[in-house]
């Protein structure tokens, strides 16, 4: 709102303990009472510039041609005003154009990011305040915001099939993994599962991930570095069928074509009470895995399939979406008891 030509603004700053008014009232005792002098306020805005100083802005509904003194104070328990968050090189940001046009990118100096609305020089994002907008080369404006972990994950380079967030979330909660946990994962691939585990075992936990193919192993390392999770992941270019190096771990997770071949090694690596979780896409794989888990003394074996149905979020058209990912895979769980 532009009030420069028709309103008078008065700003007053106080610290707790300051006094004001004709009766020397302490700011501490005002509680939530609003006091104004001279003329009624059309509005009053209160915020803190620091934890110790209270600032009030009073706006009077009088023309500047008739200036009159105005003061307004209010004591509140509002938290300190948050500092502005600006984009730095290496940050991940989400660029919003519309509900169907949303982009997530890592701010890499010297590179361009192409969208259906033109491209953006990523250098121009450095120093931009979150919540503001930037223009593409064709003049389209995109809102700049922070990226969520899932948005970062789904923007990673993919070179294998991945486990989707709906399955990752269930596996994470079922495993009991959290800060400080030690987890072994086999079948690194693109690194979705290892990265998700690392995100949640921080800052004192560790994820040990095995990948037999060297090209996948090296590309997964790039993804871990891009996400800033490399310090929480130990990646190994090794065939897990030769056995795990780790012992007494909290959980083992397998995303392999033949998980039954390492059921015994997973059991040996787990601490008592530890959880094994296996992700496979077909029912024949489920059958063979269950048989191997029973043979290797796993208890509390269960199989689930997570179904997620998206809806069109329009009040007049609320219905299931007609396009989307349906079947992804089966999750098999067992415990060492």
Secondary structure, 3 states (H helix, E strand, C coil): CCCCCCCEEEEEEEECCCEECCCCEEHHHCCCCCEEECCCEEEEEEEECCCCEEEEEEEECCCHHHCCCCEEECCCCCCECCCCCECCCCCEEEEEEECCEEEEEECCCCCEEEECCEEEEHHHHCCCECCCEEECCCCCEEEEEECCHHHHHHCCCCCCCCCCHHHHHHHHHHHCCCCCCEEEEECCCCCHHHHHHHHHHCCCCEEEEECCCHHHHHHHHHHHHHHCCHHHEEEECCCHHHCCCCCCEEEEEECCCCHHHHHHHHHHHEEEEEEEEEEECCHHHHHHHHHHHHHCCCEEEEEECCCCCCEECCHHHCEECCCCCCCCCEEEEEECC
